[in-house]
Amino acid sequence: MSLRPRSYQRIPTRTVLTAWAACPKGTAAMLMRDRLDVVFEDEDFAELYPRDGRPGLSPGQLALVSVLQFAENLSDRAAANAVRTRIDWKYALGLELDDPGFDHTVLCEFRARLAEGDAADRLLQVMLNRLVEAGLLKSGGRQRTDATHVLAAVRRLSRLELAGESLRAAPEQLAQVAPDWLLPLVEPEWDKRYGRKVEIGKVPGGKVGVTALAETFGRDGQRLLTALWAPDAPPRLRVLPQVEILRRVWVHHYYWDARGKLRWRDGHALPPASLRFDSPYDTDAHYCVKRDTAWSGYRTHFTETCTPDLPEVVVHVATTIAPVQDGELTDQIHDDLAQAGLAPGEHVVDAAYVTAQRIERAQRIHRITLLGPVAPDPSHQTKAGNGFDKASFAVDWDHHQVVCPRGQTSRTWKPLRISGHDYIQVRFGEAECRACTDRAQCTNSEARPRSLALLPTRELHEIQQANRLDQRTHDWQQRYAIRAGIEATLSQNVRTCGLRRTRYRGLRKTHVQHVLTALACNVTRIADWITTPARTVRPPSHFHALCTDTS
């Protein structure tokens, strides 16, 4: 299909009269059309379509239908029916009353184009540009970010089931592509073992039985892989998707021992979760544990505005595999918002997004104040609430020395690397520490002197200490209280759009779902903001007034 740009600036007169007669107060779709005019133009999607060939449907209209579909949590078929039958949708789309609409399958094809071209973020940017033009969004205000887990659309498999199901999927695909090549390799037991979906409950023999069955899978899989990489095997078979997945699963979960025998890996020899996947049908779905929540799938980050007197709209969406930690997205979110011209003046986040380095970078590069709790001093003195914690020591950065609360000066100052992060290790003299009368308040060690791990630069150290002091104050906690609103946004999208469960397989398609969910949330927020009258201050209850007077 090719793109033939069309204009829907003017809504047909009959559609206008009928829509407002049927819906005197307007609907979310109608109010958005009146305030933002045509949200998505065909030219915004020119790169997704060729210039020659059969003319396709309007991508601008398909984009708006997709957003309205997610706003009301409709299936593709129900959304296509709404285009044909609902007057408020025809109003928003600028269609005639007798417009027949389109087949529901084109919505799936349109989402596939968005996923293949990474155009979903452009969809969000187009709406944000319209909001800026309408005066409903501006840069430099306050924004807040949080993440939530997203369950994959595939069955969660154990490691043993993953090996068996991967081995079942590869011969299934080979049987379709090259049955004559596969047939001589098939052993008599394979039909019983891999002829149907692999579901394994309790294995007789406990751990020994699990290992024996896993190594049986391993030998069968290795037989198939060896044949595929033999010189006389057709090269086209090696690049089949399920064959490549089988090869990766065997690399992740098996190894060759010293005697050249294929073995099942135990838990300590496994690759990290960011490399392993949990299903041969969605290799982007990874296992992760966060506090009490364990899941296989993805993680999504929503950033929304929280500036007074303007609607709260989602301005950034990021989707990652599940093991990617929240803090790894902080810099990317700031860079993306700055590139879109929507960088906030203050960005409110939880502790997972905050380090002294990220606070310094946000301020230096984008002039963003990153507001969030810095991790507290992990020393036992801080946890106990008494003794000499890190803040009790005076750091002389010019002379590379630290002075303890009792006036002793440190003896060593050297770089230190812990878990991939740079620090400075400071150590005091052993004789002075042993003779100190306050040693019990300083260290639990009976022999070794006190040592400190400082951030690598003065600026980072001062940022860390200043934030640790500030976040104890009432004023800081009052500023930070606004972060709780992002929890409500995530909850709203979980309830209305099923945010915590992906409808599709793969990271790109899941990201398209999250962007459309954010756009649907924005449509609802804008309509509510337009129709909601100014809030009046309610008088306090009699009981509250009584308690206030008494205090």
C-alpha positions as CSV (number, residue, x, y, z in Angstrom):
1,M,0.0,0.0,0.0
2,S,1.1,3.6,-0.7
3,L,0.4,6.8,1.1
4,R,-2.0,9.3,-0.5
5,P,-2.2,12.1,2.1
6,R,-5.7,13.4,2.8
7,S,-7.0,16.2,4.9
8,Y,-9.7,15.9,7.5
9,Q,-9.6,19.4,8.8
10,R,-13.3,20.1,8.1
11,I,-15.9,17.9,9.8
12,P,-19.0,17.3,7.5
13,T,-21.9,19.4,8.5
14,R,-24.3,16.5,9.0
15,T,-21.8,14.8,11.2
16,V,-21.4,17.9,13.4
17,L,-25.2,18.4,13.8
18,T,-25.9,14.8,14.5
19,A,-23.1,14.4,17.0
20,W,-24.0,17.3,19.1
21,A,-27.6,16.5,19.0
22,A,-26.9,12.9,20.2
23,C,-24.2,14.0,22.7
24,P,-25.0,17.5,24.0
25,K,-22.2,17.5,26.6
26,G,-19.7,15.9,24.2
27,T,-17.5,12.8,24.7
28,A,-13.8,12.4,25.1
29,A,-13.3,11.9,21.4
30,M,-15.4,15.0,20.5
31,L,-13.8,17.3,23.1
32,M,-10.3,16.3,22.0
33,R,-11.2,17.0,18.4
34,D,-12.5,20.4,19.3
35,R,-9.5,21.4,21.4
36,L,-6.7,19.8,19.4
37,D,-8.3,19.8,15.9
38,V,-6.7,17.0,13.7
39,V,-4.3,15.3,16.1
40,F,-2.6,13.0,13.6
41,E,-1.9,14.1,10.0
42,D,-1.1,11.6,7.2
43,E,2.2,13.4,6.6
44,D,3.3,12.5,10.1
45,F,3.6,8.8,8.9
46,A,5.0,9.4,5.4
47,E,8.1,7.3,6.1
48,L,6.0,4.2,6.9
49,Y,4.5,4.0,3.5
50,P,5.9,3.9,-0.1
51,R,4.9,6.6,-2.6
52,D,3.7,4.1,-5.3
53,G,1.4,1.2,-5.3
54,R,-2.2,0.7,-4.2
55,P,-3.5,3.6,-2.0
56,G,-3.9,2.6,1.6
57,L,-6.2,3.9,4.3
58,S,-5.4,7.1,6.1
59,P,-2.6,6.4,8.7
60,G,-3.6,9.5,10.6
61,Q,-7.1,8.1,11.0
62,L,-5.8,4.7,11.9
63,A,-3.6,6.2,14.6
64,L,-6.5,8.1,16.1
65,V,-8.7,5.0,16.0
66,S,-5.9,3.0,17.8
67,V,-5.8,5.6,20.5
68,L,-9.5,5.7,21.0
69,Q,-9.5,1.9,20.9
70,F,-7.1,1.8,23.9
71,A,-9.0,4.5,25.7
72,E,-12.1,2.3,25.8
73,N,-10.2,-1.0,25.9
74,L,-11.8,-2.4,22.8
75,S,-10.7,-5.3,20.5
76,D,-9.8,-4.6,16.9
77,R,-13.2,-5.8,15.7
78,A,-15.1,-3.7,18.3
79,A,-13.0,-0.6,17.3
80,A,-13.8,-1.1,13.6
81,N,-17.5,-1.4,14.5
82,A,-17.2,1.8,16.5
83,V,-15.9,3.6,13.5
84,R,-18.9,2.4,11.5
85,T,-21.6,3.0,14.1
86,R,-20.6,5.6,16.7
87,I,-21.3,9.2,15.8
88,D,-18.7,10.7,18.3
89,W,-16.0,8.6,16.6
90,K,-17.1,9.8,13.2
91,Y,-16.9,13.4,14.6
92,A,-13.4,12.9,15.9
93,L,-12.3,11.3,12.6
94,G,-14.0,13.8,10.3
95,L,-16.1,11.2,8.5
96,E,-19.4,11.3,6.8
97,L,-22.4,9.6,8.5
98,D,-22.5,6.9,5.8
99,D,-18.8,6.2,5.8
100,P,-18.5,2.4,5.9
101,G,-15.2,2.3,7.8
102,F,-12.7,-0.5,7.3
103,D,-11.9,-4.1,8.1
104,H,-10.6,-4.7,11.6
105,T,-7.5,-6.4,10.3
106,V,-5.9,-3.1,9.2
107,L,-5.5,-2.1,12.8
108,C,-3.1,-5.0,13.4
109,E,-1.2,-4.2,10.2
110,F,-0.9,-0.5,11.3
111,R,0.5,-1.5,14.7
112,A,3.0,-3.8,12.9
113,R,4.2,-0.8,10.9
114,L,4.6,1.2,14.1
115,A,6.7,-1.6,15.6
116,E,8.9,-2.2,12.6
117,G,9.6,1.5,12.0
118,D,10.0,2.3,15.8
119,A,7.4,5.0,15.0
120,A,5.4,4.6,18.2
121,D,7.4,7.3,20.0
122,R,6.7,9.6,17.0
123,L,3.0,9.0,17.6
124,L,3.4,10.3,21.2
125,Q,5.5,13.2,20.0
126,V,2.9,14.3,17.5
127,M,0.2,14.5,20.2
128,L,2.5,16.4,22.6
129,N,3.2,18.9,19.8
130,R,-0.5,19.4,19.5
131,L,-0.9,19.9,23.2
132,V,1.9,22.5,23.2
133,E,0.2,24.4,20.4
134,A,-3.1,24.3,22.3
135,G,-1.4,25.7,25.4
136,L,-2.0,22.5,27.4
137,L,1.6,21.6,27.8
138,K,4.9,23.4,28.4
139,S,8.4,22.7,29.3
140,G,10.2,23.7,32.5
141,G,7.4,22.5,34.9
142,R,7.3,19.6,37.2
143,Q,7.2,15.9,36.1
144,R,7.3,12.6,37.8
145,T,8.3,9.1,36.8
146,D,7.7,5.5,38.0
147,A,7.8,2.0,36.6
148,T,5.7,-1.1,36.8
149,H,6.2,-4.7,35.8
150,V,4.5,-6.2,32.7
151,L,3.7,-9.9,32.3
152,A,4.6,-11.5,29.0
153,A,1.8,-12.9,26.7
154,V,3.4,-16.3,26.7
155,R,3.3,-19.1,29.3
156,R,6.0,-18.9,31.9
157,L,8.2,-22.0,31.7
158,S,10.7,-23.6,34.0
159,R,14.2,-24.2,32.8
160,L,13.4,-27.8,32.1
161,E,10.2,-26.9,30.2
162,L,12.1,-24.3,28.2
163,A,14.6,-26.9,27.0
164,G,11.9,-29.3,26.1
165,E,9.6,-26.8,24.4
166,S,12.5,-25.2,22.5
167,L,13.4,-28.7,21.2
168,R,9.8,-29.3,20.2
169,A,9.5,-25.9,18.4
170,A,12.6,-26.4,16.2
171,P,11.6,-29.8,14.7
172,E,8.0,-28.4,14.2
173,Q,9.4,-25.6,12.0
174,L,11.8,-28.0,10.3
175,A,9.0,-30.4,9.5
176,Q,7.2,-27.6,7.6
177,V,10.3,-26.3,5.7
178,A,12.4,-29.5,5.1
179,P,10.5,-32.7,6.1
180,D,12.7,-35.0,3.9
181,W,15.9,-33.7,5.5
182,L,14.5,-34.1,9.1
183,L,12.9,-37.5,8.8
184,P,16.1,-39.6,8.9
185,L,17.2,-37.8,12.2
186,V,14.0,-38.6,14.1
187,E,14.3,-41.3,16.7
188,P,11.3,-43.5,17.7
189,E,10.9,-41.8,21.1
190,W,10.8,-38.3,19.7
191,D,7.1,-38.4,18.8
192,K,6.1,-39.3,22.3
193,R,8.6,-36.8,23.8
194,Y,8.1,-33.8,21.5
195,G,4.9,-34.5,19.6
196,R,2.8,-32.2,21.8
197,K,3.3,-29.2,24.0
198,V,5.8,-29.9,26.8
199,E,4.3,-29.5,30.2
200,I,6.3,-30.9,33.1
201,G,5.0,-31.2,36.6
202,K,6.7,-33.1,39.3
203,V,9.6,-35.2,38.0
204,P,10.1,-38.6,39.7
205,G,13.5,-38.8,41.4
206,G,13.7,-35.2,42.5
207,K,16.8,-33.2,41.5
208,V,18.5,-36.3,40.0
209,G,15.4,-37.1,37.9
210,V,15.3,-33.5,36.7
211,T,19.0,-33.6,35.7
212,A,18.5,-36.9,33.9
213,L,15.5,-35.7,31.9
214,A,17.3,-32.4,31.1
215,E,20.3,-34.3,29.8
216,T,18.1,-36.5,27.7
217,F,16.7,-33.3,26.1
218,G,20.3,-32.1,25.7
219,R,21.4,-35.2,23.8
220,D,18.4,-35.0,21.5
221,G,19.0,-31.3,20.9
222,Q,22.7,-31.7,20.3
223,R,22.0,-34.5,17.7
224,L,19.7,-32.1,15.8
225,L,22.1,-29.1,16.1
226,T,25.1,-31.3,14.9
227,A,23.2,-32.4,11.9
228,L,22.2,-28.8,11.1
229,W,25.8,-27.6,11.2
230,A,27.1,-30.5,9.2
231,P,28.8,-29.6,5.8
232,D,26.1,-31.3,3.8
233,A,23.1,-29.6,5.6
234,P,21.2,-26.9,3.7
235,P,22.5,-23.5,5.1
236,R,19.0,-22.0,5.0
237,L,17.9,-24.3,7.8
238,R,20.5,-22.8,10.2
239,V,18.9,-19.3,10.1
240,L,15.3,-20.5,10.8
241,P,14.1,-18.6,13.9
242,Q,13.3,-21.6,16.1
243,V,16.7,-23.2,15.2
244,E,18.5,-20.1,16.3
245,I,16.5,-20.1,19.5
246,L,17.3,-23.8,20.1
247,R,21.0,-23.0,19.7
248,R,20.9,-20.1,22.2
249,V,18.9,-22.2,24.8
250,W,21.6,-24.9,24.6
251,V,24.4,-22.4,25.0
252,H,22.6,-20.9,28.1
253,H,21.6,-24.1,29.8
254,Y,24.2,-26.8,28.8
255,Y,28.0,-27.1,28.9
256,W,30.6,-29.6,27.9
257,D,32.5,-31.2,30.8
258,A,36.2,-32.2,30.9
259,R,35.4,-35.6,29.4
260,G,33.5,-34.0,26.5
261,K,30.0,-34.9,27.8
262,L,27.0,-32.5,27.5
263,R,25.9,-31.5,31.0
264,W,22.9,-29.6,32.5
265,R,24.1,-26.3,34.0
266,D,23.3,-25.8,37.7
267,G,22.1,-22.4,39.1
268,H,25.5,-21.0,39.8
269,A,26.8,-21.5,36.2
270,L,23.9,-19.9,34.4
271,P,24.2,-16.7,32.4
272,P,22.6,-13.5,33.9
273,A,18.8,-13.1,33.6
274,S,19.4,-10.2,31.1
275,L,20.7,-12.8,28.6
276,R,18.4,-15.7,29.2
277,F,14.8,-15.7,28.0
278,D,11.9,-17.7,29.4
279,S,10.0,-18.9,26.3
280,P,11.0,-19.9,22.8
281,Y,8.0,-17.9,21.5
282,D,9.1,-14.6,23.0
283,T,12.8,-14.2,23.4
284,D,12.4,-10.6,24.8
285,A,10.6,-11.9,27.9
286,H,13.0,-12.2,30.8
287,Y,12.6,-13.3,34.4
288,C,13.0,-10.7,37.2
289,V,12.4,-10.4,40.9
290,K,11.7,-7.1,42.7
291,R,11.0,-7.3,46.4
292,D,8.0,-9.6,46.7
293,T,7.1,-9.6,43.0
294,A,8.5,-12.2,40.5
295,W,7.5,-12.2,36.9
296,S,8.6,-13.0,33.3
297,G,8.2,-10.2,30.8
298,Y,9.0,-6.5,30.7
299,R,9.1,-3.3,32.6
300,T,7.6,0.0,31.5
301,H,8.3,3.6,32.7
302,F,5.8,6.4,32.5
303,T,6.7,10.1,32.9
304,E,3.8,12.6,33.4
305,T,3.5,16.3,34.0
306,C,2.3,17.6,37.4
307,T,2.4,21.3,36.8
308,P,-0.5,23.3,38.5
309,D,-3.3,24.7,36.3
310,L,-2.5,22.3,33.4
311,P,-3.7,18.8,32.7
312,E,-1.5,16.0,33.8
313,V,-0.4,14.2,30.7
314,V,2.1,11.4,29.9
315,V,5.1,12.9,28.1
316,H,7.5,9.9,27.9
317,V,7.1,6.1,27.7
318,A,10.0,3.6,27.9
319,T,9.8,-0.2,27.7
320,T,12.6,-2.5,28.6
321,I,13.3,-6.1,29.4
322,A,12.4,-6.9,33.0
323,P,16.0,-7.1,34.5
324,V,16.9,-3.5,33.5
325,Q,16.9,-1.5,36.7
326,D,14.9,1.7,37.0
327,G,18.0,3.9,37.5
328,E,19.4,2.9,34.1
329,L,16.6,4.9,32.5
330,T,17.1,8.2,34.3
331,D,19.6,9.7,31.8
332,Q,17.7,8.4,28.8
333,I,14.5,9.9,30.0
334,H,16.2,13.3,30.5
335,D,17.9,13.2,27.1
336,D,14.6,12.2,25.3
337,L,12.6,15.0,27.0
338,A,15.3,17.6,26.2
339,Q,15.3,16.5,22.6
340,A,11.6,16.9,22.4
341,G,11.8,20.3,24.0
342,L,9.9,19.2,27.1
343,A,12.6,19.0,29.7
344,P,11.2,19.6,33.2
345,G,12.5,22.1,35.7
346,E,12.1,19.5,38.5
347,H,11.8,15.8,38.0
348,V,10.4,13.8,41.0
349,V,11.2,10.1,41.2
350,D,11.7,7.4,43.7
351,A,15.0,6.2,45.2
352,A,15.6,3.7,42.4
353,Y,16.2,6.5,39.9
354,V,18.5,8.6,42.1
355,T,22.2,8.7,42.7
356,A,24.5,11.6,43.3
357,Q,26.0,11.1,39.8
358,R,22.5,11.3,38.2
359,I,21.6,14.4,40.2
360,E,24.8,16.1,39.0
361,R,24.4,15.1,35.4
362,A,20.7,16.2,35.2
363,Q,21.6,19.7,36.6
364,R,24.8,20.1,34.5
365,I,23.5,19.0,31.1
366,H,19.7,19.8,31.2
367,R,19.3,22.1,34.2
368,I,16.9,19.6,35.7
369,T,16.5,19.3,39.4
370,L,16.3,15.6,40.1
371,L,14.2,15.2,43.3
372,G,14.3,11.9,45.1
373,P,15.6,10.2,48.1
374,V,19.3,9.4,48.0
375,A,20.2,6.0,49.5
376,P,21.1,6.5,53.2
377,D,24.5,5.8,54.7
378,P,24.6,1.9,55.0
379,S,26.9,2.0,58.1
380,H,25.6,0.3,61.3
381,Q,26.0,3.7,63.1
382,T,23.4,5.2,60.9
383,K,21.1,2.3,61.2
384,A,21.4,2.3,65.0
385,G,21.0,6.0,65.3
386,N,24.1,6.6,67.4
387,G,27.9,6.6,66.9
388,F,30.0,8.3,64.3
389,D,28.5,7.9,60.8
390,K,30.1,9.2,57.6
391,A,28.6,12.7,58.0
392,S,30.5,13.0,61.3
393,F,33.8,13.1,59.5
394,A,35.3,16.3,57.9
395,V,36.7,15.7,54.4
396,D,39.6,17.9,53.2
397,W,39.6,17.4,49.5
398,D,42.5,19.7,48.8
399,H,44.9,17.7,51.0
400,H,43.3,14.3,50.5
401,Q,42.6,13.8,54.2
402,V,39.7,13.1,56.5
403,V,39.5,14.3,60.1
404,C,37.5,12.2,62.6
405,P,35.2,13.6,65.3
406,R,38.1,13.3,67.8
407,G,40.6,15.2,65.6
408,Q,42.6,12.3,64.2
409,T,43.7,12.6,60.6
410,S,43.4,9.7,58.1
411,R,46.6,7.9,56.9
412,T,45.7,6.6,53.5
413,W,43.7,7.9,50.5
414,K,43.4,5.7,47.5
415,P,40.9,4.8,44.7
416,L,38.6,1.8,45.2
417,R,36.3,0.0,42.8
418,I,33.2,-1.8,44.2
419,S,30.7,-3.6,41.9
420,G,31.8,-1.5,38.9
421,H,31.6,1.8,40.7
422,D,34.5,4.1,41.6
423,Y,35.1,5.3,45.2
424,I,37.9,6.6,47.3
425,Q,38.9,4.5,50.3
426,V,40.1,6.4,53.4
427,R,41.7,4.6,56.3
428,F,42.9,5.9,59.7
429,G,46.0,4.8,61.6
430,E,45.7,1.6,63.5
431,A,47.5,2.8,66.6
432,E,45.3,6.0,66.9
433,C,42.1,4.0,66.5
434,R,43.1,1.4,69.1
435,A,43.9,4.1,71.7
436,C,40.7,6.1,71.0
437,T,38.3,6.2,74.0
438,D,35.3,6.4,71.5
439,R,36.3,3.4,69.5
440,A,33.0,1.6,70.3
441,Q,31.1,4.4,68.7
442,C,33.2,4.3,65.6
443,T,33.8,0.7,64.6
444,N,32.8,-2.8,65.6
445,S,36.2,-4.3,64.6
446,E,38.4,-5.3,67.4
447,A,41.7,-4.9,65.5
448,R,41.2,-3.0,62.3
449,P,41.0,0.8,62.1
450,R,38.0,2.8,60.8
451,S,37.8,3.2,57.1
452,L,35.4,5.2,54.8
453,A,34.3,4.8,51.2
454,L,33.8,8.3,49.6
455,L,32.4,9.2,46.2
456,P,35.2,9.9,43.8
457,T,34.8,13.7,43.6
458,R,34.1,16.6,46.0
459,E,31.0,17.7,44.1
460,L,29.4,14.2,44.2
461,H,30.2,13.8,47.9
462,E,28.7,17.2,48.7
463,I,25.6,16.4,46.7
464,Q,25.2,13.1,48.5
465,Q,25.6,14.6,52.0
466,A,23.4,17.6,51.2
467,N,20.6,15.5,49.9
468,R,20.7,13.1,52.8
469,L,20.3,16.1,55.2
470,D,17.5,17.7,53.1
471,Q,15.4,14.7,52.8
472,R,14.9,14.5,56.5
473,T,13.3,18.0,56.6
474,H,9.5,18.7,56.5
475,D,9.9,21.1,53.5
476,W,11.6,18.4,51.4
477,Q,9.0,15.8,52.2
478,Q,6.3,18.3,51.3
479,R,7.9,18.9,47.9
480,Y,8.4,15.2,47.4
481,A,4.8,14.2,48.3
482,I,3.6,15.0,44.7
483,R,5.4,11.9,43.5
484,A,2.6,9.7,44.8
485,G,0.4,10.9,41.9
486,I,2.3,8.7,39.4
487,E,1.2,5.7,41.3
488,A,-2.4,6.7,40.5
489,T,-1.6,7.1,36.8
490,L,-0.1,3.6,36.7
491,S,-3.1,2.2,38.6
492,Q,-5.5,4.0,36.2
493,N,-3.8,2.4,33.2
494,V,-3.7,-1.0,34.8
495,R,-7.4,-0.9,35.4
496,T,-8.6,0.6,32.1
497,C,-6.0,-0.7,29.6
498,G,-4.4,-3.8,31.3
499,L,-1.0,-2.1,31.5
500,R,0.6,-5.0,33.5
501,R,0.0,-7.6,30.8
502,T,1.2,-7.3,27.3
503,R,-1.1,-8.2,24.5
504,Y,1.7,-9.0,22.0
505,R,5.0,-10.9,21.8
506,G,8.2,-9.0,21.6
507,L,9.7,-5.8,23.0
508,R,8.8,-3.6,20.1
509,K,5.2,-4.6,19.9
510,T,4.9,-4.3,23.7
511,H,6.3,-0.7,23.5
512,V,3.6,0.1,20.9
513,Q,1.0,-1.0,23.3
514,H,2.4,1.1,26.1
515,V,2.6,4.2,23.9
516,L,-1.0,3.7,22.8
517,T,-2.0,3.3,26.4
518,A,-0.3,6.6,27.3
519,L,-2.0,8.4,24.5
520,A,-5.4,6.9,25.6
521,C,-4.7,8.2,29.1
522,N,-3.9,11.6,27.7
523,V,-7.2,11.7,25.8
524,T,-9.1,10.9,29.0
525,R,-7.1,13.4,31.0
526,I,-7.7,16.2,28.5
527,A,-11.4,15.6,28.3
528,D,-11.7,15.5,32.1
529,W,-9.7,18.7,32.4
530,I,-11.9,20.5,29.8
531,T,-15.2,19.5,31.4
532,T,-14.2,19.7,35.1
533,P,-15.1,23.0,36.7
534,A,-12.7,24.9,38.9
535,R,-12.4,23.2,42.3
536,T,-13.9,25.1,45.2
537,V,-12.4,25.0,48.6
538,R,-14.6,22.8,50.9
539,P,-15.2,24.1,54.4
540,P,-13.7,21.8,57.0
541,S,-15.9,19.4,58.9
542,H,-17.1,20.4,62.4
543,F,-14.9,17.7,64.0
544,H,-11.8,18.9,62.1
545,A,-12.5,22.5,63.0
546,L,-12.8,21.5,66.7
547,C,-9.5,19.6,66.7
548,T,-7.8,22.5,65.0
549,D,-9.1,25.0,67.6
550,T,-8.0,22.7,70.4
551,S,-4.5,22.3,69.1
